[in-house]
Amino acid sequence: MAESLRREIGKDGIRVTVIEPGAVSTEFTANMRDDVRLAVEQRLGEMEQLESEDIAAAMLDAVSQPPRVNVNILTLYPTQQA
């Protein structure tokens, strides 16, 4: 979908970037059932997750490129994420 959009509006100088973050430290699990929350926390283990600032910095880098440059996909994973 993003690629089709990029092709359609790119001629107007509008850039489209897909952001694909890995594990991000959020309050996502706060309202989950206990068993689900524990399973997620166990899967993540002690892995240092991305912070929102990490994603914001990558986004800023993408939109700071010259107008002739389109960053199609930003994939960000914590270093320890397999």
C-alpha contacts under 8 A as a table, 3 or more apart, distances in Angstrom:
res1	aa1	res2	aa2	distance
1	M	4	S	5.23
1	M	5	L	6.25
2	A	5	L	5.00
2	A	6	R	6.00
2	A	16	V	6.84
2	A	17	T	7.59
2	A	18	V	6.95
3	E	6	R	4.99
3	E	7	R	6.21
3	E	16	V	7.96
4	S	7	R	5.18
4	S	8	E	6.17
5	L	8	E	5.03
5	L	9	I	6.13
5	L	10	G	7.91
5	L	16	V	7.36
6	R	9	I	5.49
6	R	10	G	5.23
6	R	14	I	7.64
6	R	15	R	6.39
6	R	16	V	5.39
7	R	10	G	5.38
7	R	11	K	7.32
8	E	11	K	6.92
9	I	12	D	5.37
9	I	13	G	7.00
9	I	14	I	5.72
9	I	15	R	7.50
10	G	13	G	5.12
10	G	14	I	5.03
10	G	15	R	5.89
10	G	16	V	7.89
11	K	14	I	7.29
13	G	67	P	7.26
15	R	70	N	5.85
15	R	71	V	7.98
16	V	70	N	7.12
16	V	71	V	7.57
16	V	72	N	6.58
17	T	62	A	7.95
17	T	70	N	7.36
17	T	71	V	5.81
17	T	72	N	4.79
17	T	73	I	5.55
17	T	74	L	7.13
18	V	72	N	6.21
18	V	73	I	4.74
18	V	74	L	6.14
19	I	73	I	5.98
19	I	74	L	4.79
19	I	75	T	6.15
19	I	76	L	7.93
20	E	73	I	7.35
20	E	74	L	5.93
20	E	75	T	4.62
20	E	76	L	6.27
21	P	24	V	7.15
21	P	55	I	7.48
21	P	74	L	7.83
21	P	75	T	5.79
21	P	76	L	4.78
21	P	77	Y	6.04
22	G	50	L	7.47
22	G	75	T	7.66
22	G	76	L	5.87
22	G	77	Y	4.45
22	G	78	P	6.57
22	G	81	Q	7.65
23	A	49	Q	5.47
23	A	50	L	6.18
23	A	77	Y	6.69
23	A	78	P	6.68
23	A	81	Q	7.60
24	V	49	Q	5.16
24	V	50	L	4.51
24	V	51	E	5.80
24	V	52	S	7.12
25	S	49	Q	5.46
25	S	50	L	5.90
25	S	51	E	5.56
25	S	52	S	7.48
26	T	29	T	7.75
26	T	51	E	7.97
27	E	30	A	5.34
28	F	31	N	7.20
28	F	32	M	7.91
29	T	32	M	5.26
29	T	37	R	5.54
29	T	40	V	7.80
30	A	37	R	7.61
32	M	36	V	6.23
32	M	37	R	5.54
33	R	36	V	5.38
33	R	37	R	6.06
34	D	37	R	5.08
34	D	38	L	6.01
35	D	38	L	5.21
35	D	39	A	6.22
36	V	39	A	5.10
36	V	40	V	6.28
37	R	40	V	5.19
37	R	41	E	6.11
38	L	41	E	5.03
38	L	42	Q	5.93
39	A	42	Q	5.07
39	A	43	R	6.16
40	V	43	R	5.12
40	V	44	L	6.29
41	E	44	L	5.16
41	E	45	G	6.00
42	Q	45	G	4.99
44	L	47	M	5.84
47	M	78	P	7.91
47	M	80	Q	6.09
47	M	81	Q	7.12
48	E	78	P	6.74
48	E	79	T	8.00
48	E	80	Q	7.09
49	Q	78	P	5.54
50	L	54	D	6.26
50	L	55	I	7.58
50	L	77	Y	7.19
50	L	78	P	5.60
51	E	54	D	5.34
51	E	55	I	7.00
52	S	55	I	5.31
52	S	56	A	6.20
53	E	56	A	4.93
53	E	57	A	6.04
54	D	57	A	5.26
54	D	58	A	6.44
55	I	58	A	5.16
55	I	59	M	6.15
55	I	76	L	7.50
56	A	59	M	5.03
56	A	60	L	6.07
57	A	60	L	5.08
57	A	61	D	6.24
58	A	61	D	5.06
58	A	62	A	6.28
58	A	74	L	7.62
59	M	62	A	5.02
59	M	63	V	6.29
59	M	74	L	7.98
60	L	63	V	5.30
60	L	64	S	5.95
61	D	64	S	5.10
61	D	65	Q	6.72
62	A	65	Q	5.81
62	A	70	N	7.64
62	A	71	V	5.84
65	Q	68	R	7.87
65	Q	69	V	5.90
65	Q	70	N	7.51
66	P	69	V	5.52
67	P	70	N	7.47
71	V	74	L	7.16
77	Y	81	Q	6.30
78	P	81	Q	5.26
